[in-house]
Amino acid sequence: MQAVLQAHVDNAISKTIHVPAETPFEAFAGVYERAYEKGLKGCTTFRPAAGVEAVLGPVAERAAPCGADASLKRIARAAESR
């Protein structure tokens, strides 16, 4: 759908494509190859990687900076009670 509209727009249009972490690299690279073949001016992907913290997630699961552990626990309890 993006490729059809892209032909009539000067600016890049980009929607994020979520790719599962277990996707082989060849298939992941294929996303960009297909975007190029379709004439897209922009292509954004999100592929979770092991060992990298997600942008969004439960507060209790994130690593706390030194001295911030008690504050995060207090915030998490307050959020859970809502």
C-alpha angles and dihedrals in degrees: 000000000000091000093055093053095038091071090064099044128075096206126067117263115207132181119180114251112209111215121190115246092239093060110121115245092245091059091044091052088048089066090064093042092053092047089053092047090051091052097246116166093205137030125177124186135185118203117170113231127205113252095021118108116238119239092235125037144118112304092230092060096053122093112254123223116240111293094008097092095094092047092051092049090051091050092047092052091049092050092048092052092058 
